[in-house]
Structures are given as structure tokens and as C-alpha cells.
Amino acid sequence: MGRPVDHPYKLDMSHQEVERLLEELEEVLRHTPADWISAEAAALWLCHDQGYEDMAEFEDALHGTFEQFISVMPHIETKQDEKGRLVLRLKPDPPPESWVPSKMTVRITCRADLWNVCVKSPHARVEIPELEFEIAADGKRKIDSIYNIVGSAVFNLGSHVRSAGESAERAQKIMACVAQLNTLLDVDEPWTWVVHDPSGLSEFGDMSKVEVVRGPEALA
């Protein structure tokens, strides 16, 4: 018996165990890019390969079922095959010459919005216009909830202040930004999350509240 599935699933990539499991799953899927893999087989392989005693322990590590886990991964495709099985594969990336720039805007109006999973491509930057704050493109794909990406920014800025030997004035400005970012996580009032992506490869787990502009106008 798996765990109950009657609660909303919240992806938490801040747990190293969850991050490692996703990396291992992606590695398996990369080796079979043209093939659909059984979700059940993938879950069993991960469970045994990573040393879990049984599926219950594996799902505890995921904080949900394997189906819930892959369902919030926008870069993973799923479908029912001809045998009625759930199967999955990585979505293929288009070649650079076919990239279409995109600008995706999410209005954060409640805490539930913070758990939308954002897939930030290696080429994308994130803007929070209310704070004039930006997370730059760093050449790495980032997959996590908006909540955890903001939380990581808070942690990284705080660590920078403690270790970089900034001037008192500079440190004070950074910590003021940290306080503002923390306030956003309370969602006392609406704010905006904007992903600017020249490749157009970024996306969200739930696109229902995402305003999307594609093409040259996305670069304006």
C-alpha cells in the first residue's frame, strides 16, 4: 500500500535526498531519450538502486507517491501506453536555432501559488519587479518550487554577507533585501514572479496562472 494521495503534493528540492533521486531519474531517462519507460519500473529501480528497504520508505523520501513526484516535473512527459500503464520520458529540448524567447509572469496571490514548480532553464533569469530583484542565468537548470527558490536566495545572500567581508553599508543593504524576500513568502500582499528566457525552455508545473508572451516581444 502506498501513502494516501488526497492531499496536494508539495515538491521540496531543498532536501538533498529528493534532489539526488531526481538526478538519478533524469540520468536513466537520458540514456533512453526516444523510449517511454514504465513509471512502475522506474520507481522500483530507483527504490532498489538507492538502497531503500521498500516502496514505503522510498515514498517517505519523496514526501509522496512516485506518480505525484513526476506529475509536478514539467520537463517529464507522461502518458498511458497501449497496456494501460503509466509511462514517462524526458521532454526533448529543441535545437538552439529553433528557440523562441519567452516571458512568463505569475501573480502570487496566496501561499499555494508558492508551491508551483518552476523549471528555470540554464539561459533564464528571474525577476521580482516589486523588489527590483533578479536571479541571474547561471548556466544550470533549476527545478524547484517558487517558495524554495526564494528561500535559497535568502540563504545564499545571508551566507554571502557572513563570509564575504562586505562593508557595513553594503551588508545592511543585502540584509534589507533578505528581509523583503522573507516577507514575500508570507504573501501578505500579491507580488510577481517573472521568468525571462531567450531559449523559451522554461516552464511551470501548473501553467493555469501563468501569463506567457513568446517571440521577439518577450525580449522587450
Beta strands, then each sheet from edge to edge (+ up, - down):
strand 1: 37-38
strand 2: 76-80
strand 3: 86-90
strand 4: 102-108
strand 5: 117-120
strand 6: 125-128
strand 7: 133-135
strand 8: 142-145
strand 9: 191-197
strand 10: 203-204
strand 11: 210-214
sheet 1: 1+ 3- 2+
sheet 2: 7+ 6- 9+ 4- 11+
sheet 3: 8+ 5- 10+
end
